């Protein structure tokens, strides 16, 4: 799977070699507010929980994983975009309905980077796979992420308990048909 650079951003699938970048991103309480209530992540958690979790759903041919997002002009890491089948951690993952998620450094907020990155990834996945839908999940109070979902053309589907091995949460679900 190849994701072409966008106007300002470049992309690559993250690997275990990117543990330090994952750690740095998760050190901002505001970045983590709607993930886990604002708890920063330790390097031990990155190495023992989050890297193996990322590796469990990474599939380069399908475009699944955490897509590292860098500013092309400087090579600066500003965040990532998640791609994996909806309900991946259940007995019934939805391979034709891909979950998108994003986490960006606070200094990158409000500049359209997350929307630009997600659009590039959606375009690549739409052209190179048989995916039918893209979905996203967020806490209802996470106005920033919900705004990105709307900019991507996603519409509200439901509000329900989102089940995850790392913890369940009440969430809103948005979705858009693949192009």
Helices and strands as residue ranges (DSSP letters): E 9-13, G 16-18, H 19-25, H 29-36, H 43-45, I 46-50, H 51-57, E 65-71, E 76-86, E 94-104, G 106-108, H 113-128, E 133-138, H 143-151, E 155-162, E 169-177
